[in-house]
């Protein structure tokens, strides 16, 4: 994907601080060293990337995030493009950038950390509350390119706020490589709501990570919405590193046509007296396929952890297929963990009931799908995001 003439020096990253340039160079070396993932690897066994040619997307789009916040920015809050923040606030950005999303995880993680283009940095000091949600939009405009925004969020002790990342491409845009990722640091006693809505074009390849670290008595409500791209692989991981930490991880996906969506989630309870609650719900139409693999990990010192994980799939076509793999890894006996998965079609009794009330079959199916998603929609952490997701689902349901 890269030439012998370093694009880090000559193409798109002029003016960055030395420490970030060095980090990019290290990630580039990792990218060049690592092979493409193989289907012999457990994580990639059900995920076919044979059609992905990274060399076809060697040109990078530098598209600044369009970020808005209702009212004025409270004193002490830093809301900047990530490249600017790296230069002006190295003490806040440097120790955290790509510390959760390690570049040696695989070749795609290394690619993202070497070539991320733009993105947003948010720092909210301790004790500060932002009442209105912060909205960031990331656009793609051209086929045959890579768009790699990165979000870095730092919540100070006792802070309160909500944040939305929206990834937007034209529906009929040609093939491209997209990787909108986020790292979220939730300080002691902080409460953060984070929503990601992925609406790249229908021909895009999308690989992304959303990772969070939660300190003592902190709360994260993370909501993932996946609607776009021909191929989308997302890893959602929460590390509960302080007692009293609580992570609520929710997801909605609607796949149609030949779309393929892959989700890997991790609820990592590193210490005791922590709570995590995960629910991902998806609907599949036409010949779409989805894979969900989720792991609850309870580490040795994490007594009195409470973890829940569920994946529910509604299959709307005889040719669509959903695969669900919930997993547990428990190294402590004093815990409570439950997990489960379901894959099935629309209940015919529900259809018969609605049809008997004079409702056409297509409308009845749409109503059932909307009701299926309702339990998750109501958990979106702020109203503006909830309305956006409901509007998108209605449009895609016809």
C-alpha positions as CSV (number, residue, x, y, z in Angstrom):
1,X,0.0,0.0,0.0
2,X,3.0,2.3,0.4
3,X,5.9,3.2,-1.8
4,X,9.6,3.2,-0.9
5,X,9.4,7.0,-0.7
6,X,7.9,7.6,2.7
7,X,4.4,9.2,2.5
8,X,4.9,10.1,6.2
9,X,7.5,12.6,5.2
10,X,6.4,13.9,1.8
11,X,2.7,13.6,1.4
12,X,0.2,14.3,4.1
13,X,1.8,14.6,7.6
14,X,4.0,17.7,7.4
15,X,4.2,19.9,10.5
16,X,3.4,17.1,13.1
17,X,5.5,16.9,16.2
18,X,8.5,14.6,16.2
19,X,7.0,12.2,18.8
20,X,3.9,11.6,16.5
21,X,6.0,11.3,13.4
22,X,8.2,8.7,15.2
23,X,5.1,6.8,16.3
24,X,3.8,6.7,12.8
25,X,7.1,5.4,11.5
26,X,7.0,2.6,14.0
27,X,3.5,1.7,13.0
28,X,4.4,1.8,9.4
29,X,7.3,-0.7,10.1
30,X,4.8,-2.9,11.9
31,X,2.4,-2.7,9.0
32,X,5.1,-3.7,6.5
33,X,6.2,-6.6,8.8
34,X,2.8,-8.1,9.5
35,X,1.0,-10.3,6.9
36,X,-2.6,-9.9,6.0
37,X,-4.8,-11.9,8.5
38,X,-5.4,-15.5,7.6
39,X,-8.6,-17.5,7.9
40,X,-6.5,-19.9,10.0
41,X,-6.6,-17.2,12.8
42,X,-9.6,-17.8,15.0
43,X,-10.8,-14.2,14.9
44,X,-10.8,-14.2,11.0
45,X,-12.0,-17.8,10.4
46,X,-15.4,-16.7,9.3
47,X,-14.3,-13.4,7.8
48,X,-13.3,-13.4,4.1
49,X,-11.1,-10.5,3.1
50,X,-9.8,-12.1,-0.1
51,X,-11.3,-9.4,-2.2
52,X,-9.6,-6.5,-0.3
53,X,-6.7,-5.0,-2.2
54,X,-5.2,-2.3,0.0
55,X,-3.0,-1.1,-2.9
56,X,-6.2,0.1,-4.7
57,X,-6.7,2.7,-2.0
58,X,-3.2,4.2,-1.6
59,X,-4.5,7.7,-1.9
60,X,-5.6,9.3,1.4
61,X,-8.5,11.8,1.8
62,X,-7.8,14.4,4.4
63,X,-11.3,15.3,5.5
64,X,-11.5,17.4,8.7
65,X,-14.2,16.3,11.1
66,X,-17.1,18.7,11.3
67,X,-17.7,19.1,15.0
68,X,-20.5,21.0,16.7
69,X,-21.5,21.6,20.3
70,X,-24.7,23.4,21.5
71,X,-23.9,26.6,23.3
72,X,-20.4,27.7,24.3
73,X,-17.5,25.3,25.2
74,X,-17.1,25.3,29.0
75,X,-13.9,26.6,30.4
76,X,-11.0,24.2,30.3
77,X,-12.6,21.9,27.7
78,X,-10.4,21.2,24.7
79,X,-12.2,20.3,21.4
80,X,-9.7,20.3,18.6
81,X,-8.8,18.3,15.5
82,X,-6.5,15.5,16.6
83,X,-3.4,16.6,14.6
84,X,-3.7,20.1,16.1
85,X,-4.2,18.7,19.6
86,X,-1.1,16.5,19.2
87,X,0.9,19.6,18.5
88,X,-0.6,21.9,21.1
89,X,-1.4,19.4,23.9
90,X,1.3,16.6,23.8
91,X,1.0,15.9,27.5
92,X,-2.6,14.9,27.1
93,X,-2.5,13.3,23.7
94,X,0.9,11.6,23.7
95,X,0.5,9.1,26.6
96,X,-2.9,8.0,25.4
97,X,-3.0,7.9,21.6
98,X,-3.0,4.3,20.4
99,X,-2.4,3.0,23.9
100,X,-5.7,1.1,23.9
101,X,-5.7,0.3,20.2
102,X,-2.3,-1.3,19.9
103,X,-0.8,-1.0,16.4
104,X,0.6,-4.5,16.5
105,X,-2.9,-6.1,16.9
106,X,-2.9,-6.8,13.2
107,X,-2.0,-5.2,9.9
108,X,-5.2,-3.1,9.8
109,X,-4.6,-1.6,13.2
110,X,-1.0,-0.8,12.2
111,X,-2.2,0.8,9.0
112,X,-4.7,3.0,10.9
113,X,-2.2,4.2,13.5
114,X,0.4,4.9,10.8
115,X,-1.8,6.8,8.4
116,X,-4.8,8.2,10.4
117,X,-6.0,11.3,8.7
118,X,-7.7,13.9,10.9
119,X,-10.2,13.1,13.6
120,X,-11.1,14.7,16.9
121,X,-9.6,15.2,20.3
122,X,-11.9,15.9,23.3
123,X,-10.7,16.6,26.8
124,X,-13.2,17.4,29.5
125,X,-11.6,18.5,32.8
126,X,-12.6,17.0,36.2
127,X,-16.0,18.2,37.5
128,X,-17.2,19.7,34.2
129,X,-20.6,18.9,32.8
130,X,-21.5,19.5,29.2
131,X,-25.3,19.5,28.8
132,X,-25.6,19.4,25.0
133,X,-24.1,16.5,23.1
134,X,-21.0,17.0,21.0
135,X,-21.5,15.9,17.4
136,X,-18.7,15.0,15.0
137,X,-19.3,14.1,11.3
138,X,-16.7,12.4,9.2
139,X,-17.2,12.3,5.4
140,X,-15.8,10.5,2.4
141,X,-16.1,12.0,-1.0
142,X,-14.1,9.9,-3.4
143,X,-13.9,6.3,-4.5
144,X,-10.5,4.6,-4.6
145,X,-9.3,6.4,-1.5
146,X,-8.6,5.7,2.2
147,X,-10.4,7.7,4.9
148,X,-9.0,7.1,8.4
149,X,-10.4,9.4,11.1
150,X,-9.5,8.8,14.8
151,X,-11.3,10.0,17.9
152,X,-9.5,10.4,21.2
153,X,-11.7,11.2,24.3
154,X,-10.4,12.0,27.8
155,X,-13.0,12.4,30.5
156,X,-11.6,13.9,33.7
157,X,-12.7,12.9,37.2
158,X,-16.4,13.4,37.7
159,X,-17.1,14.9,34.3
160,X,-20.4,14.4,32.4
161,X,-21.0,14.5,28.7
162,X,-22.2,12.7,25.5
163,X,-20.5,12.4,22.2
164,X,-21.5,11.3,18.7
165,X,-19.3,10.1,15.8
166,X,-21.2,9.9,12.5
167,X,-19.4,8.4,9.5
168,X,-21.0,9.4,6.2
169,X,-20.5,8.4,2.5
170,X,-22.6,8.6,-0.6
171,X,-24.8,5.5,-1.0
172,X,-23.5,4.7,-4.5
173,X,-19.9,5.9,-3.9
174,X,-17.4,3.5,-5.4
175,X,-15.1,1.2,-3.4
176,X,-12.9,2.7,-0.7
177,X,-11.1,1.8,2.5
178,X,-12.6,3.3,5.7
179,X,-11.5,3.0,9.3
180,X,-13.2,5.3,11.8
181,X,-11.9,4.3,15.3
182,X,-12.1,5.7,18.8
183,X,-10.2,5.5,22.1
184,X,-12.1,6.6,25.2
185,X,-10.6,7.2,28.7
186,X,-13.2,7.5,31.4
187,X,-11.8,9.0,34.6
188,X,-12.8,8.3,38.1
189,X,-16.5,8.9,38.7
190,X,-17.0,10.3,35.2
191,X,-20.1,9.5,33.1
192,X,-19.7,9.3,29.3
193,X,-22.2,8.5,26.6
194,X,-20.7,7.6,23.2
195,X,-22.6,6.8,20.0
196,X,-21.1,5.8,16.7
197,X,-23.2,5.7,13.5
198,X,-21.6,4.1,10.5
199,X,-23.1,5.0,7.2
200,X,-20.3,4.7,4.7
201,X,-21.2,4.0,1.0
202,X,-22.4,0.5,0.0
203,X,-19.1,-0.4,-1.7
204,X,-16.8,0.5,1.2
205,X,-14.5,-1.7,3.2
206,X,-14.7,-0.7,6.8
207,X,-12.5,-1.9,9.7
208,X,-12.6,-0.1,13.0
209,X,-12.0,-0.3,16.7
210,X,-13.8,1.3,19.6
211,X,-12.0,0.8,22.9
212,X,-12.5,2.3,26.3
213,X,-10.8,2.2,29.7
214,X,-12.9,2.8,32.8
215,X,-11.5,3.9,36.1
216,X,-13.0,3.7,39.6
217,X,-16.8,4.4,39.8
218,X,-17.0,5.5,36.2
219,X,-19.8,4.9,33.8
220,X,-19.7,4.4,30.0
221,X,-22.7,4.0,27.8
222,X,-21.4,3.0,24.3
223,X,-23.8,2.6,21.4
224,X,-22.7,1.2,18.0
225,X,-24.9,1.5,14.9
226,X,-23.7,-0.3,11.7
227,X,-25.7,0.3,8.5
228,X,-23.2,1.1,5.7
229,X,-20.3,-0.5,3.8
230,X,-20.2,-3.7,1.8
231,X,-17.9,-5.1,4.4
232,X,-17.7,-3.9,8.0
233,X,-15.6,-5.3,10.8
234,X,-15.8,-3.6,14.2
235,X,-14.1,-4.4,17.5
236,X,-15.8,-3.0,20.6
237,X,-13.8,-3.5,23.8
238,X,-14.2,-2.1,27.3
239,X,-11.5,-2.6,30.0
240,X,-13.0,-2.1,33.5
241,X,-9.8,-1.1,35.4
242,X,-11.3,0.4,38.6
243,X,-13.7,-0.9,41.2
244,X,-17.3,0.4,40.8
245,X,-16.8,0.8,37.0
246,X,-19.8,0.1,34.8
247,X,-19.9,-0.3,31.0
248,X,-23.1,-0.6,29.0
249,X,-22.4,-1.7,25.5
250,X,-25.3,-1.7,23.0
251,X,-25.4,-2.2,19.2
252,X,-27.8,-2.2,16.3
253,X,-27.1,-3.4,12.8
254,X,-29.2,-3.8,9.7
255,X,-27.6,-5.7,6.8
256,X,-29.2,-6.1,3.3
257,X,-28.1,-6.9,-0.2
258,X,-24.7,-8.6,-0.1
259,X,-23.5,-6.8,3.0
260,X,-21.2,-8.6,5.5
261,X,-20.9,-7.3,9.1
262,X,-18.4,-8.7,11.6
263,X,-18.4,-7.8,15.3
264,X,-15.9,-8.8,18.0
265,X,-16.6,-7.5,21.5
266,X,-14.7,-7.8,24.8
267,X,-15.9,-7.1,28.3
268,X,-12.6,-7.2,30.3
269,X,-13.1,-7.1,34.0
270,X,-9.6,-6.4,35.3
271,X,-10.7,-5.7,39.0
272,X,-13.6,-6.7,41.2
273,X,-16.9,-5.0,41.9
274,X,-17.4,-4.0,38.2
275,X,-20.4,-4.4,35.9
276,X,-20.8,-4.8,32.2
277,X,-24.0,-5.2,30.2
278,X,-23.9,-5.9,26.4
279,X,-26.7,-6.3,24.0
280,X,-26.2,-6.3,20.2
281,X,-29.3,-6.7,18.0
282,X,-29.3,-7.2,14.2
283,X,-31.7,-7.8,11.3
284,X,-30.6,-9.4,8.0
285,X,-32.2,-9.3,4.6
286,X,-31.5,-10.6,1.1
287,X,-28.2,-12.5,1.1
288,X,-26.5,-10.5,3.9
289,X,-24.3,-12.3,6.4
290,X,-23.2,-11.3,9.9
291,X,-20.8,-12.7,12.5
292,X,-20.8,-11.8,16.2
293,X,-18.2,-13.1,18.6
294,X,-18.2,-11.8,22.1
295,X,-16.0,-12.5,25.1
296,X,-16.5,-11.8,28.8
297,X,-13.2,-12.0,30.5
298,X,-13.1,-12.1,34.3
299,X,-9.5,-11.8,35.5
300,X,-8.1,-13.5,38.7
301,X,-8.5,-10.5,41.0
302,X,-11.9,-9.5,39.7
303,X,-14.2,-11.0,42.4
304,X,-17.8,-9.9,42.5
305,X,-17.9,-8.9,38.9
306,X,-21.3,-8.9,37.2
307,X,-21.4,-9.3,33.4
308,X,-24.1,-9.9,30.9
309,X,-23.9,-10.5,27.2
310,X,-26.6,-11.1,24.6
311,X,-26.7,-11.2,20.8
312,X,-30.1,-11.4,19.0
313,X,-30.6,-11.8,15.3
314,X,-33.7,-11.5,13.2
315,X,-33.3,-13.2,9.8
316,X,-35.7,-11.8,7.2
317,X,-34.7,-13.9,4.2
318,X,-34.1,-17.6,3.5
319,X,-30.7,-16.7,2.0
320,X,-29.4,-14.4,4.8
321,X,-27.2,-16.0,7.5
322,X,-26.2,-14.9,11.0
323,X,-23.5,-16.5,13.1
324,X,-23.3,-15.8,16.9
325,X,-20.5,-17.0,19.2
326,X,-20.8,-15.8,22.9
327,X,-17.8,-16.8,25.1
328,X,-16.7,-16.7,28.7
329,X,-13.2,-16.7,30.2
330,X,-13.5,-16.7,34.0
331,X,-10.6,-16.9,36.4
332,X,-12.5,-16.1,39.6
333,X,-15.3,-18.1,41.3
334,X,-17.0,-15.2,43.0
335,X,-18.7,-13.7,40.0
336,X,-22.0,-13.6,38.1
337,X,-21.9,-14.0,34.4
338,X,-24.7,-14.8,31.9
339,X,-24.6,-14.9,28.1
340,X,-26.8,-16.0,25.2
341,X,-27.6,-15.7,21.6
342,X,-30.6,-16.2,19.3
343,X,-30.9,-16.5,15.5
344,X,-34.3,-16.9,13.9
345,X,-36.9,-15.6,11.5
346,X,-40.0,-13.4,12.1
347,X,-42.5,-15.3,14.2
348,X,-45.3,-16.3,11.8
349,X,-47.9,-15.9,14.5
350,X,-47.0,-12.3,14.8
351,X,-47.4,-11.9,11.1
352,X,-50.7,-13.7,11.1
353,X,-52.0,-11.4,13.9
354,X,-51.0,-8.2,12.1
355,X,-52.3,-9.5,8.7
356,X,-55.6,-10.4,10.4
357,X,-55.9,-6.7,11.3
358,X,-55.7,-5.7,7.6
359,X,-52.0,-4.7,7.7
360,X,-50.1,-5.7,4.5
361,X,-47.3,-8.2,5.0
362,X,-44.5,-5.8,4.1
363,X,-45.8,-3.2,6.6
364,X,-46.3,-5.9,9.2
365,X,-42.6,-7.1,8.8
366,X,-41.4,-3.5,9.1
367,X,-43.4,-3.1,12.3
368,X,-42.0,-6.3,13.7
369,X,-38.4,-5.2,12.9
370,X,-39.0,-1.8,14.5
371,X,-40.3,-3.5,17.6
372,X,-37.4,-5.8,17.7
373,X,-35.0,-2.9,17.8
374,X,-37.0,-0.9,20.3
375,X,-35.5,-2.4,23.4
376,X,-32.1,-1.2,22.3
377,X,-33.1,2.1,20.8
378,X,-34.5,3.3,24.1
379,X,-31.1,2.8,25.6
380,X,-29.3,5.3,23.4
381,X,-27.8,7.8,25.8
382,X,-29.2,11.0,24.4
383,X,-32.3,12.0,22.4
384,X,-30.7,13.6,19.4
385,X,-28.8,10.4,18.6
386,X,-31.9,8.3,19.2
387,X,-33.9,10.3,16.6
388,X,-31.1,10.1,14.1
389,X,-30.9,6.3,14.4
390,X,-34.7,5.9,14.2
391,X,-34.8,8.0,11.0
392,X,-32.0,5.9,9.4
393,X,-33.7,2.6,10.3
394,X,-37.0,3.8,8.9
395,X,-35.4,4.8,5.7
396,X,-33.6,1.5,5.3
397,X,-36.7,-0.5,6.1
398,X,-38.5,1.2,3.3
